[in-house]
């Protein structure tokens, strides 16, 4: 389930960044630069999130849960 969650999280970061960029474009008339910037910020945030998750999974293994 961890791998599916990473994919959903990655896609949602990109989608949210794009939507925020489109909103900025509509308010400031900067089309398409806000959407492009939002997409790139979302892509970067998603890549960092997946990178952290992969690093955590590789250190503790996919079947082991994090202790609280």
HTML snippet that shows the backbone in 3Dmol.js (N, CA, C, O; Angstrom):
<script src="https://3Dmol.org/build/3Dmol-min.js"></script>
<div id="view" style="width:600px;height:400px;position:relative"></div>
<script>
const pdb = `
ATOM      1  N   UNK A   1       0.814  -1.195   0.000  1.00  0.00           N
ATOM      2  CA  UNK A   1       0.000   0.000   0.000  1.00  0.00           C
ATOM      3  C   UNK A   1       0.859   1.261   0.000  1.00  0.00           C
ATOM      4  O   UNK A   1       0.400   2.310  -0.452  1.00  0.00           O
ATOM      5  N   UNK A   2       2.081   1.185   0.491  1.00  0.00           N
ATOM      6  CA  UNK A   2       2.950   2.342   0.550  1.00  0.00           C
ATOM      7  C   UNK A   2       3.284   2.896  -0.821  1.00  0.00           C
ATOM      8  O   UNK A   2       3.377   4.110  -1.000  1.00  0.00           O
ATOM      9  N   UNK A   3       3.466   2.005  -1.794  1.00  0.00           N
ATOM     10  CA  UNK A   3       3.836   2.454  -3.131  1.00  0.00           C
ATOM     11  C   UNK A   3       2.672   3.158  -3.821  1.00  0.00           C
ATOM     12  O   UNK A   3       2.871   4.138  -4.540  1.00  0.00           O
ATOM     13  N   UNK A   4       1.475   2.665  -3.605  1.00  0.00           N
ATOM     14  CA  UNK A   4       0.290   3.310  -4.186  1.00  0.00           C
ATOM     15  C   UNK A   4       0.108   4.687  -3.568  1.00  0.00           C
ATOM     16  O   UNK A   4      -0.208   5.652  -4.265  1.00  0.00           O
ATOM     17  N   UNK A   5       0.307   4.774  -2.261  1.00  0.00           N
ATOM     18  CA  UNK A   5       0.166   6.055  -1.578  1.00  0.00           C
ATOM     19  C   UNK A   5       1.178   7.074  -2.094  1.00  0.00           C
ATOM     20  O   UNK A   5       0.857   8.254  -2.241  1.00  0.00           O
ATOM     21  N   UNK A   6       2.400   6.617  -2.369  1.00  0.00           N
ATOM     22  CA  UNK A   6       3.409   7.535  -2.909  1.00  0.00           C
ATOM     23  C   UNK A   6       2.985   8.087  -4.259  1.00  0.00           C
ATOM     24  O   UNK A   6       3.185   9.270  -4.537  1.00  0.00           O
ATOM     25  N   UNK A   7       2.405   7.245  -5.099  1.00  0.00           N
ATOM     26  CA  UNK A   7       1.964   7.693  -6.423  1.00  0.00           C
ATOM     27  C   UNK A   7       0.818   8.697  -6.313  1.00  0.00           C
ATOM     28  O   UNK A   7       0.789   9.696  -7.032  1.00  0.00           O
ATOM     29  N   UNK A   8      -0.117   8.427  -5.416  1.00  0.00           N
ATOM     30  CA  UNK A   8      -1.248   9.342  -5.215  1.00  0.00           C
ATOM     31  C   UNK A   8      -0.744  10.674  -4.659  1.00  0.00           C
ATOM     32  O   UNK A   8      -1.194  11.738  -5.085  1.00  0.00           O
ATOM     33  N   UNK A   9       0.177  10.614  -3.719  1.00  0.00           N
ATOM     34  CA  UNK A   9       0.726  11.826  -3.122  1.00  0.00           C
ATOM     35  C   UNK A   9       1.490  12.648  -4.170  1.00  0.00           C
ATOM     36  O   UNK A   9       1.362  13.871  -4.218  1.00  0.00           O
ATOM     37  N   UNK A  10       2.273  11.980  -4.993  1.00  0.00           N
ATOM     38  CA  UNK A  10       3.032  12.661  -6.044  1.00  0.00           C
ATOM     39  C   UNK A  10       2.088  13.376  -7.011  1.00  0.00           C
ATOM     40  O   UNK A  10       2.285  14.547  -7.333  1.00  0.00           O
ATOM     41  N   UNK A  11       1.068  12.660  -7.467  1.00  0.00           N
ATOM     42  CA  UNK A  11       0.110  13.247  -8.410  1.00  0.00           C
ATOM     43  C   UNK A  11      -0.675  14.395  -7.777  1.00  0.00           C
ATOM     44  O   UNK A  11      -0.961  15.391  -8.441  1.00  0.00           O
ATOM     45  N   UNK A  12      -1.023  14.259  -6.501  1.00  0.00           N
ATOM     46  CA  UNK A  12      -1.791  15.323  -5.858  1.00  0.00           C
ATOM     47  C   UNK A  12      -0.950  16.581  -5.654  1.00  0.00           C
ATOM     48  O   UNK A  12      -1.468  17.692  -5.776  1.00  0.00           O
ATOM     49  N   UNK A  13       0.336  16.425  -5.345  1.00  0.00           N
ATOM     50  CA  UNK A  13       1.205  17.605  -5.236  1.00  0.00           C
ATOM     51  C   UNK A  13       1.243  18.356  -6.567  1.00  0.00           C
ATOM     52  O   UNK A  13       1.144  19.583  -6.597  1.00  0.00           O
ATOM     53  N   UNK A  14       1.384  17.622  -7.653  1.00  0.00           N
ATOM     54  CA  UNK A  14       1.432  18.257  -8.969  1.00  0.00           C
ATOM     55  C   UNK A  14       0.102  18.935  -9.288  1.00  0.00           C
ATOM     56  O   UNK A  14       0.073  20.072  -9.761  1.00  0.00           O
ATOM     57  N   UNK A  15      -0.996  18.230  -9.027  1.00  0.00           N
ATOM     58  CA  UNK A  15      -2.320  18.791  -9.304  1.00  0.00           C
ATOM     59  C   UNK A  15      -2.625  20.029  -8.501  1.00  0.00           C
ATOM     60  O   UNK A  15      -3.145  21.010  -9.033  1.00  0.00           O
ATOM     61  N   UNK A  16      -2.304  19.992  -7.215  1.00  0.00           N
ATOM     62  CA  UNK A  16      -2.569  21.141  -6.357  1.00  0.00           C
ATOM     63  C   UNK A  16      -1.713  22.336  -6.781  1.00  0.00           C
ATOM     64  O   UNK A  16      -2.191  23.470  -6.816  1.00  0.00           O
ATOM     65  N   UNK A  17      -0.448  22.075  -7.102  1.00  0.00           N
ATOM     66  CA  UNK A  17       0.412  23.157  -7.572  1.00  0.00           C
ATOM     67  C   UNK A  17      -0.114  23.789  -8.846  1.00  0.00           C
ATOM     68  O   UNK A  17      -0.093  25.011  -8.992  1.00  0.00           O
ATOM     69  N   UNK A  18      -0.586  22.965  -9.768  1.00  0.00           N
ATOM     70  CA  UNK A  18      -1.123  23.467 -11.030  1.00  0.00           C
ATOM     71  C   UNK A  18      -2.388  24.293 -10.799  1.00  0.00           C
ATOM     72  O   UNK A  18      -2.549  25.366 -11.381  1.00  0.00           O
ATOM     73  N   UNK A  19      -3.278  23.792  -9.950  1.00  0.00           N
ATOM     74  CA  UNK A  19      -4.530  24.509  -9.681  1.00  0.00           C
ATOM     75  C   UNK A  19      -4.258  25.853  -9.011  1.00  0.00           C
ATOM     76  O   UNK A  19      -4.892  26.854  -9.345  1.00  0.00           O
ATOM     77  N   UNK A  20      -3.327  25.878  -8.077  1.00  0.00           N
ATOM     78  CA  UNK A  20      -2.966  27.147  -7.442  1.00  0.00           C
ATOM     79  C   UNK A  20      -2.371  28.104  -8.480  1.00  0.00           C
ATOM     80  O   UNK A  20      -2.648  29.304  -8.452  1.00  0.00           O
ATOM     81  N   UNK A  21      -1.557  27.573  -9.390  1.00  0.00           N
ATOM     82  CA  UNK A  21      -0.992  28.403 -10.445  1.00  0.00           C
ATOM     83  C   UNK A  21      -2.048  28.974 -11.379  1.00  0.00           C
ATOM     84  O   UNK A  21      -1.957  30.132 -11.789  1.00  0.00           O
ATOM     85  N   UNK A  22      -3.041  28.174 -11.714  1.00  0.00           N
ATOM     86  CA  UNK A  22      -4.139  28.658 -12.565  1.00  0.00           C
ATOM     87  C   UNK A  22      -4.931  29.737 -11.835  1.00  0.00           C
ATOM     88  O   UNK A  22      -5.352  30.721 -12.443  1.00  0.00           O
ATOM     89  N   UNK A  23      -5.131  29.552 -10.536  1.00  0.00           N
ATOM     90  CA  UNK A  23      -5.825  30.572  -9.740  1.00  0.00           C
ATOM     91  C   UNK A  23      -5.038  31.886  -9.750  1.00  0.00           C
ATOM     92  O   UNK A  23      -5.615  32.959  -9.921  1.00  0.00           O
ATOM     93  N   UNK A  24      -3.741  31.795  -9.567  1.00  0.00           N
ATOM     94  CA  UNK A  24      -2.898  32.992  -9.601  1.00  0.00           C
ATOM     95  C   UNK A  24      -2.994  33.657 -10.973  1.00  0.00           C
ATOM     96  O   UNK A  24      -3.076  34.882 -11.073  1.00  0.00           O
ATOM     97  N   UNK A  25      -2.983  32.847 -12.021  1.00  0.00           N
ATOM     98  CA  UNK A  25      -3.127  33.392 -13.377  1.00  0.00           C
ATOM     99  C   UNK A  25      -4.451  34.140 -13.544  1.00  0.00           C
ATOM    100  O   UNK A  25      -4.489  35.213 -14.146  1.00  0.00           O
ATOM    101  N   UNK A  26      -5.522  33.578 -13.018  1.00  0.00           N
ATOM    102  CA  UNK A  26      -6.827  34.222 -13.186  1.00  0.00           C
ATOM    103  C   UNK A  26      -6.912  35.541 -12.423  1.00  0.00           C
ATOM    104  O   UNK A  26      -7.601  36.462 -12.861  1.00  0.00           O
ATOM    105  N   UNK A  27      -6.230  35.641 -11.304  1.00  0.00           N
ATOM    106  CA  UNK A  27      -6.277  36.864 -10.505  1.00  0.00           C
ATOM    107  C   UNK A  27      -5.341  37.951 -11.031  1.00  0.00           C
ATOM    108  O   UNK A  27      -5.642  39.140 -10.922  1.00  0.00           O
ATOM    109  N   UNK A  28      -4.210  37.544 -11.598  1.00  0.00           N
ATOM    110  CA  UNK A  28      -3.199  38.526 -11.993  1.00  0.00           C
ATOM    111  C   UNK A  28      -2.994  38.638 -13.504  1.00  0.00           C
ATOM    112  O   UNK A  28      -2.216  39.477 -13.959  1.00  0.00           O
ATOM    113  N   UNK A  29      -3.675  37.811 -14.278  1.00  0.00           N
ATOM    114  CA  UNK A  29      -3.553  37.887 -15.729  1.00  0.00           C
ATOM    115  C   UNK A  29      -2.179  37.513 -16.251  1.00  0.00           C
ATOM    116  O   UNK A  29      -1.702  38.107 -17.218  1.00  0.00           O
ATOM    117  N   UNK A  30      -1.545  36.553 -15.636  1.00  0.00           N
ATOM    118  CA  UNK A  30      -0.181  36.161 -16.026  1.00  0.00           C
ATOM    119  C   UNK A  30      -0.157  34.855 -16.812  1.00  0.00           C
ATOM    120  O   UNK A  30       0.864  34.167 -16.849  1.00  0.00           O
ATOM    121  N   UNK A  31      -1.266  34.518 -17.432  1.00  0.00           N
ATOM    122  CA  UNK A  31      -1.373  33.242 -18.127  1.00  0.00           C
ATOM    123  C   UNK A  31      -0.270  33.048 -19.128  1.00  0.00           C
ATOM    124  O   UNK A  31      -0.006  33.996 -19.868  1.00  0.00           O
ATOM    125  N   UNK A  32       0.384  31.959 -19.230  1.00  0.00           N
ATOM    126  CA  UNK A  32       0.365  30.666 -18.551  1.00  0.00           C
ATOM    127  C   UNK A  32       1.455  30.522 -17.491  1.00  0.00           C
ATOM    128  O   UNK A  32       1.714  29.409 -17.032  1.00  0.00           O
ATOM    129  N   UNK A  33       2.097  31.614 -17.093  1.00  0.00           N
ATOM    130  CA  UNK A  33       3.275  31.506 -16.229  1.00  0.00           C
ATOM    131  C   UNK A  33       2.959  31.027 -14.826  1.00  0.00           C
ATOM    132  O   UNK A  33       3.757  30.294 -14.242  1.00  0.00           O
ATOM    133  N   UNK A  34       1.834  31.410 -14.271  1.00  0.00           N
ATOM    134  CA  UNK A  34       1.463  30.945 -12.942  1.00  0.00           C
ATOM    135  C   UNK A  34       1.207  29.447 -12.920  1.00  0.00           C
ATOM    136  O   UNK A  34       1.625  28.749 -11.996  1.00  0.00           O
ATOM    137  N   UNK A  35       0.507  28.952 -13.962  1.00  0.00           N
ATOM    138  CA  UNK A  35       0.234  27.519 -14.045  1.00  0.00           C
ATOM    139  C   UNK A  35       1.532  26.734 -14.211  1.00  0.00           C
ATOM    140  O   UNK A  35       1.701  25.671 -13.614  1.00  0.00           O
ATOM    141  N   UNK A  36       2.433  27.254 -15.013  1.00  0.00           N
ATOM    142  CA  UNK A  36       3.724  26.587 -15.215  1.00  0.00           C
ATOM    143  C   UNK A  36       4.540  26.579 -13.927  1.00  0.00           C
ATOM    144  O   UNK A  36       5.124  25.559 -13.562  1.00  0.00           O
ATOM    145  N   UNK A  37       4.576  27.709 -13.247  1.00  0.00           N
ATOM    146  CA  UNK A  37       5.313  27.784 -11.984  1.00  0.00           C
ATOM    147  C   UNK A  37       4.688  26.871 -10.935  1.00  0.00           C
ATOM    148  O   UNK A  37       5.403  26.186 -10.203  1.00  0.00           O
ATOM    149  N   UNK A  38       3.364  26.856 -10.857  1.00  0.00           N
ATOM    150  CA  UNK A  38       2.679  25.976  -9.914  1.00  0.00           C
ATOM    151  C   UNK A  38       2.948  24.517 -10.204  1.00  0.00           C
ATOM    152  O   UNK A  38       3.154  23.723  -9.287  1.00  0.00           O
ATOM    153  N   UNK A  39       2.947  24.157 -11.491  1.00  0.00           N
ATOM    154  CA  UNK A  39       3.259  22.781 -11.886  1.00  0.00           C
ATOM    155  C   UNK A  39       4.674  22.408 -11.458  1.00  0.00           C
ATOM    156  O   UNK A  39       4.897  21.326 -10.916  1.00  0.00           O
ATOM    157  N   UNK A  40       5.622  23.295 -11.699  1.00  0.00           N
ATOM    158  CA  UNK A  40       7.018  22.998 -11.349  1.00  0.00           C
ATOM    159  C   UNK A  40       7.232  22.916  -9.838  1.00  0.00           C
ATOM    160  O   UNK A  40       7.992  22.076  -9.357  1.00  0.00           O
ATOM    161  N   UNK A  41       6.559  23.791  -9.096  1.00  0.00           N
ATOM    162  CA  UNK A  41       6.655  23.724  -7.636  1.00  0.00           C
ATOM    163  C   UNK A  41       6.028  22.416  -7.133  1.00  0.00           C
ATOM    164  O   UNK A  41       6.586  21.758  -6.255  1.00  0.00           O
ATOM    165  N   UNK A  42       4.883  22.046  -7.683  1.00  0.00           N
ATOM    166  CA  UNK A  42       4.242  20.782  -7.307  1.00  0.00           C
ATOM    167  C   UNK A  42       5.090  19.581  -7.678  1.00  0.00           C
ATOM    168  O   UNK A  42       5.167  18.617  -6.916  1.00  0.00           O
ATOM    169  N   UNK A  43       5.720  19.627  -8.828  1.00  0.00           N
ATOM    170  CA  UNK A  43       6.600  18.542  -9.260  1.00  0.00           C
ATOM    171  C   UNK A  43       7.786  18.398  -8.308  1.00  0.00           C
ATOM    172  O   UNK A  43       8.167  17.287  -7.940  1.00  0.00           O
ATOM    173  N   UNK A  44       8.361  19.522  -7.919  1.00  0.00           N
ATOM    174  CA  UNK A  44       9.487  19.501  -6.986  1.00  0.00           C
ATOM    175  C   UNK A  44       9.063  18.978  -5.621  1.00  0.00           C
ATOM    176  O   UNK A  44       9.747  18.140  -5.033  1.00  0.00           O
ATOM    177  N   UNK A  45       7.937  19.470  -5.116  1.00  0.00           N
ATOM    178  CA  UNK A  45       7.452  19.008  -3.813  1.00  0.00           C
ATOM    179  C   UNK A  45       7.115  17.524  -3.847  1.00  0.00           C
ATOM    180  O   UNK A  45       7.409  16.798  -2.897  1.00  0.00           O
ATOM    181  N   UNK A  46       6.501  17.070  -4.933  1.00  0.00           N
ATOM    182  CA  UNK A  46       6.180  15.654  -5.062  1.00  0.00           C
ATOM    183  C   UNK A  46       7.420  14.786  -5.139  1.00  0.00           C
ATOM    184  O   UNK A  46       7.469  13.713  -4.537  1.00  0.00           O
ATOM    185  N   UNK A  47       8.420  15.240  -5.872  1.00  0.00           N
ATOM    186  CA  UNK A  47       9.664  14.477  -5.983  1.00  0.00           C
ATOM    187  C   UNK A  47      10.379  14.392  -4.634  1.00  0.00           C
ATOM    188  O   UNK A  47      10.920  13.342  -4.286  1.00  0.00           O
ATOM    189  N   UNK A  48      10.386  15.483  -3.877  1.00  0.00           N
ATOM    190  CA  UNK A  48      10.999  15.462  -2.551  1.00  0.00           C
ATOM    191  C   UNK A  48      10.249  14.520  -1.610  1.00  0.00           C
ATOM    192  O   UNK A  48      10.862  13.794  -0.828  1.00  0.00           O
ATOM    193  N   UNK A  49       8.935  14.538  -1.692  1.00  0.00           N
ATOM    194  CA  UNK A  49       8.130  13.671  -0.843  1.00  0.00           C
ATOM    195  C   UNK A  49       8.362  12.193  -1.167  1.00  0.00           C
ATOM    196  O   UNK A  49       8.524  11.370  -0.266  1.00  0.00           O
ATOM    197  N   UNK A  50       8.375  11.871  -2.448  1.00  0.00           N
ATOM    198  CA  UNK A  50       8.620  10.486  -2.856  1.00  0.00           C
ATOM    199  C   UNK A  50      10.042  10.069  -2.489  1.00  0.00           C
ATOM    200  O   UNK A  50      10.268   8.937  -2.062  1.00  0.00           O
ATOM    201  N   UNK A  51      10.991  10.973  -2.654  1.00  0.00           N
ATOM    202  CA  UNK A  51      12.369  10.671  -2.294  1.00  0.00           C
ATOM    203  C   UNK A  51      12.498  10.345  -0.802  1.00  0.00           C
ATOM    204  O   UNK A  51      13.181   9.391  -0.431  1.00  0.00           O
ATOM    205  N   UNK A  52      11.849  11.126   0.039  1.00  0.00           N
ATOM    206  CA  UNK A  52      11.873  10.854   1.480  1.00  0.00           C
ATOM    207  C   UNK A  52      11.211   9.522   1.809  1.00  0.00           C
ATOM    208  O   UNK A  52      11.712   8.765   2.640  1.00  0.00           O
ATOM    209  N   UNK A  53      10.078   9.233   1.152  1.00  0.00           N
ATOM    210  CA  UNK A  53       9.373   7.986   1.412  1.00  0.00           C
ATOM    211  C   UNK A  53      10.190   6.785   0.966  1.00  0.00           C
ATOM    212  O   UNK A  53      10.237   5.774   1.668  1.00  0.00           O
ATOM    213  N   UNK A  54      10.833   6.880  -0.188  1.00  0.00           N
ATOM    214  CA  UNK A  54      11.666   5.776  -0.678  1.00  0.00           C
ATOM    215  C   UNK A  54      12.856   5.566   0.249  1.00  0.00           C
ATOM    216  O   UNK A  54      13.224   4.429   0.543  1.00  0.00           O
ATOM    217  N   UNK A  55      13.449   6.646   0.704  1.00  0.00           N
ATOM    218  CA  UNK A  55      14.563   6.539   1.637  1.00  0.00           C
ATOM    219  C   UNK A  55      14.125   5.857   2.932  1.00  0.00           C
ATOM    220  O   UNK A  55      14.844   5.008   3.458  1.00  0.00           O
ATOM    221  N   UNK A  56      12.963   6.219   3.443  1.00  0.00           N
ATOM    222  CA  UNK A  56      12.449   5.604   4.666  1.00  0.00           C
ATOM    223  C   UNK A  56      12.135   4.127   4.445  1.00  0.00           C
ATOM    224  O   UNK A  56      12.444   3.291   5.294  1.00  0.00           O
ATOM    225  N   UNK A  57      11.522   3.806   3.307  1.00  0.00           N
ATOM    226  CA  UNK A  57      11.203   2.402   3.021  1.00  0.00           C
ATOM    227  C   UNK A  57      12.459   1.569   2.827  1.00  0.00           C
ATOM    228  O   UNK A  57      12.488   0.401   3.213  1.00  0.00           O
ATOM    229  N   UNK A  58      13.492   2.145   2.239  1.00  0.00           N
ATOM    230  CA  UNK A  58      14.710   1.376   2.001  1.00  0.00           C
ATOM    231  C   UNK A  58      15.484   1.140   3.300  1.00  0.00           C
ATOM    232  O   UNK A  58      16.242   0.175   3.401  1.00  0.00           O
ATOM    233  N   UNK A  59      15.299   2.008   4.288  1.00  0.00           N
ATOM    234  CA  UNK A  59      16.015   1.810   5.553  1.00  0.00           C
ATOM    235  C   UNK A  59      15.306   0.815   6.453  1.00  0.00           C
ATOM    236  O   UNK A  59      15.967   0.027   7.129  1.00  0.00           O
ATOM    237  N   UNK A  60      13.989   0.827   6.481  1.00  0.00           N
ATOM    238  CA  UNK A  60      13.289  -0.051   7.403  1.00  0.00           C
ATOM    239  C   UNK A  60      12.581  -1.215   6.732  1.00  0.00           C
ATOM    240  O   UNK A  60      12.111  -2.117   7.425  1.00  0.00           O
ATOM    241  N   UNK A  61      12.490  -1.228   5.411  1.00  0.00           N
ATOM    242  CA  UNK A  61      11.844  -2.324   4.699  1.00  0.00           C
ATOM    243  C   UNK A  61      10.363  -2.064   4.489  1.00  0.00           C
ATOM    244  O   UNK A  61       9.747  -1.344   5.275  1.00  0.00           O
ATOM    245  N   UNK A  62       9.769  -2.647   3.422  1.00  0.00           N
ATOM    246  CA  UNK A  62       8.386  -2.349   3.084  1.00  0.00           C
ATOM    247  C   UNK A  62       7.359  -2.957   4.032  1.00  0.00           C
ATOM    248  O   UNK A  62       6.253  -2.425   4.140  1.00  0.00           O
ATOM    249  N   UNK A  63       7.681  -4.052   4.725  1.00  0.00           N
ATOM    250  CA  UNK A  63       6.694  -4.710   5.570  1.00  0.00           C
ATOM    251  C   UNK A  63       6.681  -4.215   6.996  1.00  0.00           C
ATOM    252  O   UNK A  63       5.787  -4.582   7.758  1.00  0.00           O
ATOM    253  N   UNK A  64       7.623  -3.409   7.379  1.00  0.00           N
ATOM    254  CA  UNK A  64       7.709  -2.957   8.761  1.00  0.00           C
ATOM    255  C   UNK A  64       7.093  -1.571   8.901  1.00  0.00           C
ATOM    256  O   UNK A  64       7.276  -0.699   8.051  1.00  0.00           O
ATOM    257  N   UNK A  65       6.373  -1.395   9.976  1.00  0.00           N
ATOM    258  CA  UNK A  65       5.731  -0.103  10.211  1.00  0.00           C
ATOM    259  C   UNK A  65       6.581   0.757  11.121  1.00  0.00           C
ATOM    260  O   UNK A  65       7.394   0.259  11.900  1.00  0.00           O
ATOM    261  N   UNK A  66       6.378   2.035  11.008  1.00  0.00           N
ATOM    262  CA  UNK A  66       7.103   2.987  11.837  1.00  0.00           C
ATOM    263  C   UNK A  66       6.569   2.931  13.265  1.00  0.00           C
ATOM    264  O   UNK A  66       5.357   2.935  13.479  1.00  0.00           O
ATOM    265  N   UNK A  67       7.464   2.881  14.227  1.00  0.00           N
ATOM    266  CA  UNK A  67       7.035   2.851  15.626  1.00  0.00           C
ATOM    267  C   UNK A  67       6.672   4.237  16.085  1.00  0.00           C
ATOM    268  O   UNK A  67       7.280   5.228  15.680  1.00  0.00           O
ATOM    269  N   UNK A  68       5.655   4.293  16.950  1.00  0.00           N
ATOM    270  CA  UNK A  68       5.199   5.590  17.450  1.00  0.00           C
ATOM    271  C   UNK A  68       5.660   5.812  18.840  1.00  0.00           C
ATOM    272  O   UNK A  68       5.371   6.854  19.428  1.00  0.00           O
TER     273      UNK A  68
END
`;
const viewer = $3Dmol.createViewer("view");
viewer.addModel(pdb, "pdb");
viewer.setStyle({}, {cartoon: {color: "spectrum"}});
viewer.zoomTo();
viewer.render();
</script>
